[in-house]
Amino acid sequence: MSLLLAASLLLKALAIPLLARTAWLDFTTQKISNRDVLLLLCLGLGSLQLFSVQAGSWWDMGLSALAALLLFVVLFPFWTLRKVGAGDVKLMAIMPLLIGGSGLVVFSVLLLVFALVMAVLVKNPLVLPAGMFRLYVEHLDRKGVVPFGVPISLAAIFTIAFVIYESVKLATSSGILEQLN
């Protein structure tokens, strides 16, 4: 595995604990901090930059930037109508830059699954086992708030893990690791 690819994957891996923290804070406080979004953006841009230099093609970076801009433009009116929070819009807009163009399909499918699970849990808190957790979700339902940062973060975590796995698998199967030894 080349050093640039390894550094790119390391930056992606560093985003996983930050995404977990973002999901937890959004679930407990219904807030996504700008600091976390900017850190994720920097990690994503750094990873994309290293990958683009290693691959010799800027296609993935261009596709990711276009997808990020499109997501922001599409979701911004929903924020103005107070249907989603500003943190959710910003977090969703940087996801293509963090994940990369090659992982967008996996991310989209996972986001759909996790968003449906979150909606079911918020609307049907009786399916949950713990009493305190059930009370908290009922409180969220009464306020009409759904922490959408949780499914976004979970989908991103699983997508990043998948992208890292696929990259390492490809590097080992192509004999790159044996050439370095």
N, C-alpha and C positions, 0 to 999 in steps of 0.2 A: 504494500500500500504506500503510495507516495506521501511525502510529508505534508503537502498542501491538502490532500484529501483527508489525512488524519487530523490536521488542524481544523478543517472545515467541520468534520464530524464532532470534534471536541467542542467547538462553539455551539453546535446543535445540542449536544448532551448537556452543556451548561445551562441551556434554556429550560430543561425539564424541571429542576427544582424551583426555578422562578415561576414557571407556569403553575406548578402545584401550589405555591404560595399565593399566586394571583387567584386561583380557584377558591382556595380556602378563605381569603379575605373577601372575595366577592360573595361567597356564601354566607359569611358571618356578618359582614357590614354593608353589603350591597354597594361597595365602592371598589373601583379599579384605579389604582394610582397612576398618574402620568409617569412617575419614575419607573415603575415596572414596565409600562408600555415602551418607554424609551430604551430601557435596558434590553428588552426583547427585540426591539427594532435594530439596535446596534449589533446584537448577537446574530440576528438574521442577515443583516447586510454584510457583516464580516464573513459569515459562513458562505453566503452566495458569492462574494468577491473571491474568496479563496478557491471555491469550486469552479468558478468561471475561468480563473487563471489556469488552474490545473487542467480543465477540459479544453481550453483554447477556444471557447465559444461563449458568447454573451447572451445566447438565446434564453437560457433559464432565468437569468437576471432580468431581462426585458419582459419575459412572460410574467414573472412574479410582480414586477413593478406595475405592469398594466392591470393585472388582477387586483392588486392592492388599491390602485386608483379607482377602478370600477366598483369595488366593494364599498369604498368610502363614499363615492358619489351616490350609489344606490341606497346605502343605509342612512345617509345624512338626513333625508326628509323624514325618516321614521323617528329620528332623534328630535327633530323640530316639532313633530306631532306628539312627542312624549310617549312613544310606543316602546322605545329601547333607550337605555342610558348612553350617555356620551362615552363612558369607559368601554362599554360593549362595542360601540361603533369603532373606536380607536383600536381596540384589541383585535377585532375582526379584520380591520383594514390592514394590519401588519402581518397577519397570519401567512399570506402568500410569500412575503419576504422572509419570514422565519422558516417556513417549511420548504420553499422552493417549488418551482413549477411542476416538477416530476411527482410531487406528493399531493397535489391539489385534489385529485380525484379521490384518493384514500381519505384525505381530510374531510372532503364534502360528505362522503358516505358516513364516516364516523360522527361528524357533527350532526347529521340528521338523526342517527340512532341515539346519541346522547341527549339531544334536545327533546326528542320524543320521550325518553325515559324521565328527564327532568320535569316535563310537563305532566306526565302521568303521576309522578310522585307529588307534585305540588297540588294537583287537582284531586288526588285520591290518597290522602295521607294515612288512611286506615290500612294500607298494604305494608306499612312500615312496622318493624317489630318493636322498636324502643319507644317508650312513652314520651320521654323528653324530646326526642327527635321528631316525633309525631306532632307534639305541641308547637315546636318551632316551625315546622312546615305549614301547619294550620295558620300560624301567625303570618307567614309569608303569603299564604293564599288570601287572608283577610285584607292585607295591605295591597294586594294586587301586584306584588313584586315577584319576578322570576329572575334569579341570578344567572343570566345567560352567559356570564363569564366562565361558569363552571363547565358547561358542555363544550364551549370553545376551547378552554384549556385542556380538558380531558382528550378531546379529539386531536389537539395539537401534540400532546404528550405521546399518544399511541402512534400518531403518524410519524413523529420524529424517531421513535423507537423502530418503526418499520423501515424508514429510510436508512437509518444507521445499519440495521440488520442487512438490508439488501445491498448496501454499499460494501460492507465487510464481506458478505458472501460473494459478491462479484469480484472483489479484489483477490480473495483467496482462490476462487475457482479459475481465474485467468492466469494464475501462476505468478502474479506480481510479488506475493510474499516470498515465494521460493527464490525468486531472482535477487531479492534483497538479502537473503541469508547467505 
